Amino acid sequence: MKLPRLIFALATAAFWLTAQALSAGPADWQHFRAFGGRTTAGEVKTLLADARYLYAFSSEGGLRYDRLLEKWDFGFQGRSPDFAYDFAAMDPVTGQLYFVSGGRAVPYQPAADIYYGGMQFPGRIQEIAFAPARVWARTNTGYYSCDRFSKAVQSEKEPPAGLDWFGQVNLKNLRNDARLAFLSPYFLMDRYAELHPITAAALEPASFNVWVAYRGMGLWRYDRLTRRGSQVTQGFLASSDVRAAFSAQGRLVLAGSGGVTVVDQDDGTGQSGSRWEQLDRLFNLDLAAYRPTCLAFDRNNLFIGTDRGLIRLAQGDSYASTIGTYDGLPDLEIGCLHLDGDSLWIGTVRGPALYIVSARVVSSTWPELDRFQVRGAATAGGRTYLATDRGAVVLEGSDSLRPRWLEHPDAPELVRELEAVVFDGKALWWLAPEAVLAFDVHGEKWTRFMAAGNYLAGRGRCLAADSLNVWVGTEAGLARYFRDHDRWYVYRPEDGLMDDQVWAVRSQDGWVWAGGPRGASRFRWAR
């Protein structure tokens, strides 16, 4: 009788795990992208405000800010027009947004996400205004009005008084508008004026606030009376993709092309109860010129590994220092970082280096590893473990950190190409392109998981572990290992994952973050 009970128990556990994984539909995932940041996709081209919402559109789509609740409404996903447009305007009569392209004005209803047939005016529209029965336009050939219902256009000598006109945002228009003149030339941005021109601006109705989008500086809201502004970019990434992720002590940092995003005590929405900071242009360094590959930080410093060396940024500072080959790094291209107390292990494409944080000294004294690409590092029991393109290496702390090649008959991948290594306090996890290896440091036992038959997906790229799961980011999904039940499941875009390709993965406080080509996905695995 014991055997049938055991089979039943195993079947029940397998069913429960599969049901739990499958019950996590797309609604359980959150997606974070660039919007209003340094990237082309994030550059805001349109800002419009009505009595409740501020609408912001980039070339990738639209979002809105709820002025009443003081937060971004991520449930709204507007569509940018599929044509190039010169500027946009808000129709206070119907609540529609008009996108103006040449002599054509196309209305868009954001509540229904519908584009309607456009109005065609003679000449190129320079300004547009709205009246109860007609839409007015000033073109390069004169004034015209269009009947809202018949779409008939007629020439006009002059428009009625009291109309609010919308046009392109440029320096001339800013100077001519007394309400926005203080922004010209780019208020508070004098030294960045050429690099960060204004791309859009909007006045809040019945308010002294004005919203401004800067190229490379994101979205800002100013009080026209005090002329003080603050950046309003919570919930958005500074980078167009996410190639690196790291978390510790309630803080998460994501990095990719365009910059670095820092999130403290996030509540899952990127709104109240969190601090969301975008780092792109520092005082002496433009992060958009670097390709971040890895991260590490403590209470005092943030370290960013890039294709051009190591960047060190003191917490709360805007002046960064760079560390390169002239400081002792074997190579500028960095593949991994691992911070252990005062020691920062740096893996490059030509071997490892050790950076003593307090002394600011780099040591690289391992000629045996000169041609090794170091892709991962971890410390456990006084030893440092390195995952390289030629296998596993261990540096013995009791033997002057002399390198030793790690191998075991139960884990043949140890002497081949490896992608990552992490230590979770109990087990050391190694990632090979087609396998995951686990070493119990207390029982000294190896366990081997081949991709085929376990987490069949693409090539393994990154690895993370928490108390209940092991996460493998691959070229075709995010694989999850249920440690207590010895089961695997693979999340794909149809499950809610943003990208097939997972370039960075991190588990933090019951959430897993997966970074990829379009941004970051987040899933609440702790229930």
C-alpha positions as CSV (number, residue, x, y, z in Angstrom):
1,M,0.0,0.0,0.0
2,K,2.9,2.3,0.6
3,L,4.0,2.4,-3.1
4,P,0.6,3.5,-4.4
5,R,0.4,6.2,-1.8
6,L,3.9,7.4,-2.8
7,I,2.9,7.5,-6.4
8,F,-0.3,9.4,-5.6
9,A,1.7,11.9,-3.5
10,L,4.2,12.5,-6.3
11,A,1.4,12.8,-8.8
12,T,-0.4,15.3,-6.6
13,A,2.8,17.4,-6.1
14,A,3.5,17.4,-9.8
15,F,-0.1,18.5,-10.6
16,W,0.0,21.2,-7.9
17,L,3.3,22.6,-9.3
18,T,2.0,22.6,-12.9
19,A,-1.2,24.2,-11.8
20,Q,0.6,26.9,-9.8
21,A,2.9,27.7,-12.7
22,L,0.1,27.7,-15.3
23,S,-2.2,29.8,-13.1
24,A,0.3,32.6,-13.4
25,G,-1.1,34.2,-16.5
26,P,0.0,37.4,-18.3
27,A,-1.9,39.6,-15.8
28,D,0.4,38.4,-13.1
29,W,3.4,39.9,-14.8
30,Q,4.5,43.5,-14.9
31,H,6.4,45.1,-17.8
32,F,8.8,48.0,-17.4
33,R,10.2,49.9,-20.4
34,A,12.0,53.1,-21.3
35,F,9.7,56.1,-21.7
36,G,11.0,59.7,-21.7
37,G,14.6,58.6,-21.2
38,R,17.8,58.7,-23.1
39,T,16.8,56.2,-25.8
40,T,15.1,57.0,-29.1
41,A,12.2,54.7,-28.2
42,G,11.7,56.6,-25.0
43,E,11.8,60.1,-26.3
44,V,8.5,61.8,-25.6
45,K,7.1,63.6,-28.7
46,T,3.7,64.7,-27.4
47,L,2.4,66.0,-24.1
48,L,-1.3,66.8,-23.7
49,A,-3.4,67.5,-20.6
50,D,-7.1,67.5,-19.8
51,A,-9.0,68.0,-16.5
52,R,-7.9,64.5,-15.2
53,Y,-5.0,63.1,-17.2
54,L,-1.7,64.0,-18.8
55,Y,-1.1,62.1,-22.0
56,A,2.4,61.4,-23.1
57,F,3.3,59.7,-26.5
58,S,6.6,58.5,-27.8
59,S,7.3,56.6,-31.1
60,E,6.6,53.4,-29.2
61,G,3.2,54.2,-27.7
62,G,1.4,56.3,-25.1
63,L,0.8,56.4,-21.4
64,R,-1.1,58.7,-19.1
65,Y,-0.6,60.3,-15.7
66,D,-3.5,60.4,-13.3
67,R,-3.3,63.9,-11.9
68,L,-6.0,63.2,-9.2
69,L,-4.2,60.1,-7.9
70,E,-0.7,61.5,-8.6
71,K,0.6,58.4,-10.3
72,W,1.0,56.8,-13.8
73,D,-1.9,54.8,-15.1
74,F,-0.1,51.7,-16.4
75,G,-3.4,50.1,-17.4
76,F,-3.7,52.6,-20.2
77,Q,-1.7,51.7,-23.3
78,G,-2.2,54.2,-26.0
79,R,-1.1,53.6,-29.6
80,S,1.1,56.1,-31.4
81,P,-0.1,56.9,-34.9
82,D,1.4,54.8,-37.7
83,F,2.4,58.0,-39.6
84,A,4.9,60.8,-39.0
85,Y,3.2,63.8,-37.4
86,D,4.3,67.3,-36.7
87,F,2.5,67.9,-33.4
88,A,-0.6,67.0,-31.5
89,A,-3.5,68.9,-29.8
90,M,-6.2,68.2,-27.3
91,D,-9.8,68.8,-28.3
92,P,-11.6,70.0,-25.1
93,V,-15.0,69.6,-26.7
94,T,-14.8,65.8,-27.4
95,G,-11.7,64.8,-25.4
96,Q,-10.1,63.5,-28.5
97,L,-6.4,64.0,-29.4
98,Y,-5.5,65.3,-32.8
99,F,-2.3,64.3,-34.5
100,V,-1.3,66.8,-37.2
101,S,0.7,65.8,-40.2
102,G,1.2,68.4,-43.0
103,G,-2.3,69.5,-43.9
104,R,-4.0,66.6,-42.2
105,A,-5.5,66.4,-38.7
106,V,-6.3,62.9,-37.5
107,P,-8.5,62.5,-34.3
108,Y,-7.8,59.8,-31.8
109,Q,-10.1,58.7,-29.0
110,P,-7.9,57.5,-26.1
111,A,-10.7,56.0,-24.1
112,A,-11.6,53.6,-27.0
113,D,-8.2,53.5,-28.6
114,I,-9.7,54.4,-32.0
115,Y,-8.3,56.6,-34.8
116,Y,-10.9,58.3,-36.9
117,G,-10.9,59.7,-40.4
118,G,-8.8,62.8,-40.7
119,M,-9.6,66.4,-41.7
120,Q,-7.7,67.7,-44.7
121,F,-6.8,71.4,-44.8
122,P,-5.2,73.3,-47.7
123,G,-1.5,73.9,-47.0
124,R,0.6,72.8,-44.0
125,I,-1.0,73.2,-40.6
126,Q,1.0,75.5,-38.3
127,E,-1.6,75.8,-35.5
128,I,-4.9,74.2,-34.7
129,A,-7.8,75.2,-32.4
130,F,-11.3,73.9,-31.5
131,A,-14.7,75.4,-31.3
132,P,-18.0,73.6,-30.5
133,A,-19.1,73.1,-34.1
134,R,-15.8,73.6,-36.0
135,V,-12.1,72.8,-36.0
136,W,-9.9,75.8,-37.0
137,A,-6.5,75.7,-38.6
138,R,-3.9,78.2,-39.5
139,T,-1.8,77.0,-42.4
140,N,0.9,78.5,-44.6
141,T,-1.9,79.7,-47.0
142,G,-4.3,81.2,-44.4
143,Y,-7.0,80.4,-41.9
144,Y,-9.6,77.6,-42.5
145,S,-12.4,76.0,-40.5
146,C,-13.8,72.5,-40.8
147,D,-17.3,71.3,-39.9
148,R,-17.0,68.5,-37.4
149,F,-19.8,66.5,-39.0
150,S,-19.7,67.1,-42.8
151,K,-15.9,67.5,-42.8
152,A,-16.4,70.5,-45.2
153,V,-13.5,73.0,-45.1
154,Q,-13.9,76.6,-45.9
155,S,-11.6,79.6,-46.0
156,E,-11.8,82.2,-43.2
157,K,-10.6,85.8,-43.0
158,E,-9.8,85.5,-39.3
159,P,-10.7,83.2,-36.4
160,P,-13.0,84.1,-33.6
161,A,-11.4,85.5,-30.4
162,G,-10.8,83.3,-27.4
163,L,-9.6,80.2,-29.1
164,D,-6.7,78.2,-27.6
165,W,-4.2,77.4,-30.3
166,F,-1.9,74.4,-30.4
167,G,1.3,74.2,-32.4
168,Q,4.8,72.8,-32.4
169,V,7.0,73.2,-29.4
170,N,10.1,75.3,-30.3
171,L,12.1,78.1,-28.9
172,K,10.2,80.8,-30.7
173,N,6.8,79.6,-29.5
174,L,8.1,79.3,-25.9
175,R,9.3,82.9,-26.0
176,N,6.0,84.1,-27.4
177,D,3.9,82.3,-24.8
178,A,4.1,84.3,-21.5
179,R,3.1,81.2,-19.5
180,L,6.0,79.2,-20.8
181,A,8.6,81.9,-21.4
182,F,10.5,81.0,-18.3
183,L,11.4,77.7,-19.9
184,S,13.3,79.5,-22.6
185,P,16.2,78.9,-23.1
186,Y,15.6,75.6,-21.3
187,F,15.1,76.7,-17.7
188,L,17.6,75.0,-15.3
189,M,19.1,73.2,-18.3
190,D,21.5,75.9,-19.6
191,R,24.6,73.8,-19.8
192,Y,22.6,70.9,-21.3
193,A,20.6,73.0,-23.8
194,E,22.2,71.6,-26.9
195,L,22.2,68.0,-25.7
196,H,18.7,68.1,-24.1
197,P,16.3,70.2,-26.1
198,I,12.6,70.4,-25.2
199,T,10.6,67.9,-27.3
200,A,7.1,68.5,-25.9
201,A,5.3,70.8,-23.3
202,A,1.8,71.0,-21.9
203,L,-0.1,73.2,-19.5
204,E,-2.3,71.6,-16.9
205,P,-5.9,73.0,-17.1
206,A,-6.9,75.1,-14.0
207,S,-3.4,74.7,-12.6
208,F,-0.1,76.5,-12.4
209,N,1.8,73.3,-13.5
210,V,3.5,72.8,-16.8
211,W,4.8,69.5,-18.1
212,V,8.0,69.4,-20.1
213,A,9.8,66.6,-21.9
214,Y,13.5,67.0,-22.5
215,R,15.5,64.8,-24.9
216,G,17.7,62.7,-22.6
217,M,16.3,64.2,-19.3
218,G,12.8,62.6,-19.2
219,L,9.6,64.2,-18.0
220,W,9.5,67.2,-15.7
221,R,6.7,69.1,-14.0
222,Y,7.3,72.7,-13.1
223,D,5.3,75.1,-10.9
224,R,5.0,78.3,-13.0
225,L,4.9,80.5,-9.9
226,T,8.0,79.2,-8.1
227,R,9.6,77.9,-11.3
228,R,10.7,74.8,-9.5
229,G,10.6,71.5,-11.3
230,S,10.9,67.8,-10.4
231,Q,11.4,64.7,-12.6
232,V,8.4,62.5,-12.9
233,T,9.7,59.2,-14.3
234,Q,8.7,56.6,-11.7
235,G,8.0,53.2,-13.2
236,F,10.1,53.8,-16.3
237,L,13.6,52.5,-17.2
238,A,16.5,54.7,-18.1
239,S,17.6,52.0,-20.6
240,S,15.9,50.6,-23.7
241,D,17.1,47.1,-22.8
242,V,18.2,45.4,-19.6
243,R,21.5,43.5,-19.6
244,A,22.3,43.5,-15.9
245,A,20.4,43.3,-12.7
246,F,21.5,43.2,-9.1
247,S,19.7,43.6,-5.7
248,A,20.7,43.8,-2.1
249,Q,19.3,45.4,1.1
250,G,16.0,46.4,-0.4
251,R,17.5,48.0,-3.5
252,L,17.3,46.9,-7.1
253,V,19.5,48.2,-9.9
254,L,18.9,47.5,-13.6
255,A,21.2,48.6,-16.4
256,G,21.3,48.5,-20.2
257,S,21.7,50.7,-23.2
258,G,21.0,54.2,-22.2
259,G,21.6,54.2,-18.5
260,V,20.9,52.7,-15.1
261,T,17.6,52.5,-13.1
262,V,17.7,52.4,-9.3
263,V,14.6,51.2,-7.4
264,D,14.3,51.3,-3.6
265,Q,11.6,49.6,-1.6
266,D,9.4,49.1,-4.6
267,D,5.7,48.3,-4.0
268,G,5.1,46.6,-7.4
269,T,3.8,49.6,-9.2
270,G,6.7,52.0,-9.2
271,Q,4.6,54.5,-7.4
272,S,4.0,55.4,-3.7
273,G,6.4,53.9,-1.1
274,S,9.3,53.7,-3.5
275,R,12.2,55.7,-4.9
276,W,12.7,55.4,-8.6
277,E,15.8,57.0,-10.0
278,Q,17.1,57.2,-13.5
279,L,20.9,57.6,-14.0
280,D,22.0,58.4,-17.5
281,R,24.2,61.5,-17.7
282,L,26.4,62.0,-14.7
283,F,28.4,65.1,-13.9
284,N,31.5,63.9,-15.8
285,L,30.3,60.8,-17.6
286,D,27.6,59.9,-20.2
287,L,26.3,56.3,-19.4
288,A,24.8,56.1,-22.9
289,A,28.3,55.9,-24.3
290,Y,28.9,52.6,-22.4
291,R,27.3,49.2,-22.6
292,P,26.7,47.9,-19.1
293,T,27.2,44.2,-18.6
294,C,27.1,43.6,-14.8
295,L,26.4,45.4,-11.5
296,A,27.4,45.3,-7.8
297,F,26.8,47.7,-4.9
298,D,27.0,48.1,-1.2
299,R,25.8,50.9,1.1
300,N,28.5,53.3,-0.2
301,N,29.2,52.6,-3.8
302,L,27.6,51.4,-7.0
303,F,29.9,49.5,-9.4
304,I,29.0,49.2,-13.1
305,G,30.9,46.8,-15.3
306,T,30.9,47.8,-19.0
307,D,32.6,47.2,-22.3
308,R,34.9,50.1,-21.5
309,G,36.0,49.3,-18.0
310,L,34.6,49.7,-14.5
311,I,32.6,52.7,-13.3
312,R,32.5,53.5,-9.6
313,L,29.8,55.9,-8.3
314,A,29.5,56.9,-4.7
315,Q,26.0,56.7,-3.3
316,G,24.2,60.0,-3.7
317,D,27.0,61.5,-5.8
318,S,26.9,62.5,-9.5
319,Y,30.6,62.3,-10.1
320,A,31.9,58.9,-11.2
321,S,35.4,57.5,-11.4
322,T,36.5,55.0,-14.0
323,I,38.9,52.1,-13.6
324,G,40.6,50.7,-16.7
325,T,43.7,48.8,-17.9
326,Y,45.9,51.7,-16.7
327,D,44.7,50.9,-13.2
328,G,45.6,47.2,-13.5
329,L,42.5,45.6,-15.2
330,P,43.6,42.8,-17.6
331,D,41.1,44.1,-20.2
332,L,38.4,46.8,-20.5
333,E,35.6,44.4,-21.4
334,I,34.1,43.2,-18.1
335,G,31.9,40.1,-17.9
336,C,31.0,39.9,-14.2
337,L,31.3,41.5,-10.8
338,H,31.1,40.0,-7.4
339,L,31.4,42.0,-4.2
340,D,32.5,40.2,-1.1
341,G,33.0,42.6,1.8
342,D,35.8,45.0,0.8
343,S,36.8,42.8,-2.2
344,L,35.3,43.3,-5.6
345,W,36.0,40.5,-8.0
346,I,36.1,41.6,-11.6
347,G,35.9,39.1,-14.4
348,T,37.2,40.3,-17.8
349,V,37.7,38.7,-21.2
350,R,41.4,38.2,-20.3
351,G,41.2,36.9,-16.8
352,P,40.1,38.0,-13.3
353,A,41.1,41.0,-11.2
354,L,40.6,41.9,-7.5
355,Y,39.7,45.5,-6.6
356,I,40.2,46.5,-2.9
357,V,37.4,49.0,-2.4
358,S,38.8,50.9,0.6
359,A,42.3,51.1,-0.8
360,R,41.2,51.6,-4.5
361,V,43.8,49.2,-5.7
362,V,43.5,46.7,-8.4
363,S,45.4,43.4,-8.3
364,S,45.7,41.0,-11.3
365,T,48.3,38.3,-10.6
366,W,47.0,35.2,-12.3
367,P,49.0,34.7,-15.5
368,E,47.6,31.2,-15.7
369,L,44.2,32.7,-16.4
370,D,45.3,35.3,-18.9
371,R,43.3,34.1,-21.8
372,F,40.2,33.0,-19.8
373,Q,36.9,34.8,-20.3
374,V,35.5,35.1,-16.7
375,R,31.7,35.2,-16.9
376,G,30.7,34.6,-13.3
377,A,32.1,34.7,-9.8
378,A,31.0,33.6,-6.3
379,T,32.6,33.1,-2.9
380,A,31.9,30.3,-0.4
381,G,33.9,28.8,2.5
382,G,36.9,31.0,2.0
383,R,37.1,30.1,-1.7
384,T,36.4,32.1,-4.8
385,Y,34.8,30.3,-7.7
386,L,35.0,31.5,-11.3
387,A,32.9,30.4,-14.3
388,T,34.9,30.8,-17.5
389,D,34.7,29.9,-21.1
390,R,37.2,27.1,-20.4
391,G,35.6,25.6,-17.3
392,A,35.4,26.1,-13.5
393,V,38.3,27.6,-11.5
394,V,38.6,27.9,-7.7
395,L,41.0,30.3,-6.0
396,E,41.9,29.0,-2.5
397,G,42.0,31.7,0.1
398,S,44.2,29.5,2.3
399,D,46.7,29.1,-0.5
400,S,47.3,32.7,-1.6
401,L,44.4,32.5,-4.0
402,R,46.3,30.1,-6.2
403,P,44.0,28.9,-9.1
404,R,42.9,25.3,-9.3
405,W,40.8,23.8,-12.0
406,L,37.7,22.2,-10.7
407,E,36.4,18.9,-12.0
408,H,34.2,16.0,-10.9
409,P,33.0,12.9,-12.8
410,D,29.4,13.6,-11.9
411,A,29.6,17.1,-13.5
412,P,31.5,16.8,-16.8
413,E,30.4,20.4,-17.8
414,L,32.9,21.8,-15.2
415,V,35.8,21.5,-17.7
416,R,33.8,23.0,-20.5
417,E,32.3,26.4,-21.3
418,L,30.4,27.9,-18.3
419,E,28.1,31.0,-18.2
420,A,27.6,31.8,-14.5
421,V,28.0,30.7,-10.9
422,V,26.0,31.7,-7.8
423,F,26.1,30.7,-4.1
424,D,22.8,30.7,-2.1
425,G,24.3,29.9,1.3
426,K,23.8,26.1,0.9
427,A,24.6,25.1,-2.7
428,L,26.8,26.4,-5.4
429,W,25.0,26.6,-8.7
430,W,26.8,26.5,-12.1
431,L,25.3,27.3,-15.5
432,A,26.5,25.7,-18.6
433,P,24.9,26.4,-22.0
434,E,22.8,23.2,-21.9
435,A,22.9,22.2,-18.2
436,V,22.7,23.4,-14.6
437,L,25.0,21.9,-11.9
438,A,24.4,22.1,-8.2
439,F,27.0,21.4,-5.5
440,D,25.9,20.9,-1.9
441,V,28.8,22.4,0.0
442,H,27.9,20.6,3.2
443,G,27.1,17.2,1.8
444,E,29.7,17.6,-1.0
445,K,27.2,16.1,-3.5
446,W,26.8,17.0,-7.1
447,T,23.4,17.2,-9.0
448,R,23.2,17.6,-12.7
449,F,20.2,18.9,-14.6
450,M,20.4,18.7,-18.4
451,A,18.2,21.1,-20.4
452,A,16.7,18.4,-22.4
453,G,14.0,16.8,-20.2
454,N,14.1,19.5,-17.5
455,Y,13.9,23.1,-18.7
456,L,14.1,22.6,-22.5
457,A,14.5,26.1,-23.8
458,G,17.3,28.1,-25.5
459,R,20.9,28.4,-24.5
460,G,21.4,29.4,-20.9
461,R,22.6,32.9,-20.4
462,C,22.1,34.0,-16.7
463,L,21.3,32.4,-13.4
464,A,19.7,33.4,-10.0
465,A,18.7,31.5,-6.9
466,D,16.5,32.1,-3.9
467,S,15.3,30.0,-1.0
468,L,12.7,28.1,-3.0
469,N,13.7,28.5,-6.7
470,V,16.5,28.5,-9.2
471,W,16.0,30.7,-12.2
472,V,17.7,30.3,-15.6
473,G,17.5,33.0,-18.2
474,T,17.8,31.5,-21.7
475,E,17.5,32.5,-25.3
476,A,13.9,31.1,-25.4
477,G,12.3,31.7,-22.0
478,L,12.8,31.9,-18.3
479,A,13.2,28.5,-16.6
480,R,12.2,27.9,-13.0
481,Y,13.3,25.0,-10.8
482,F,11.0,24.3,-7.8
483,R,13.7,23.1,-5.4
484,D,11.4,21.5,-2.8
485,H,9.6,19.5,-5.4
486,D,12.4,18.8,-8.0
487,R,10.3,20.1,-10.9
488,W,11.0,22.6,-13.8
489,Y,8.7,25.0,-15.6
490,V,9.5,27.4,-18.5
491,Y,7.8,30.8,-18.7
492,R,7.5,32.3,-22.2
493,P,5.8,35.4,-23.7
494,E,2.4,33.7,-23.8
495,D,2.7,33.4,-20.0
496,G,3.5,37.1,-19.6
497,L,7.3,37.2,-20.1
498,M,8.1,40.3,-22.1
499,D,10.9,38.8,-24.2
500,D,11.9,35.3,-25.3
501,Q,15.5,36.3,-24.6
502,V,16.4,36.8,-21.0
503,W,19.7,38.6,-20.6
504,A,19.6,39.2,-16.8
505,V,17.6,37.6,-14.0
506,R,17.3,38.5,-10.3
507,S,15.1,37.3,-7.5
508,Q,14.2,39.8,-4.8
509,D,11.7,39.7,-1.9
510,G,9.4,37.2,-3.6
511,W,9.6,38.8,-7.0
512,V,11.7,37.7,-10.0
513,W,13.0,40.2,-12.5
514,A,13.9,39.2,-16.0
515,G,15.7,41.7,-18.3
516,G,15.8,41.5,-22.1
517,P,15.9,43.4,-25.4
518,R,12.8,45.5,-24.7
519,G,13.1,46.1,-20.9
520,A,12.3,44.2,-17.8
521,S,9.5,41.7,-16.8
522,R,8.5,41.1,-13.1
523,F,6.6,38.3,-11.7
524,R,5.4,37.7,-8.1
525,W,6.3,34.1,-7.4
526,A,5.8,34.2,-3.6
527,R,2.1,33.6,-2.9
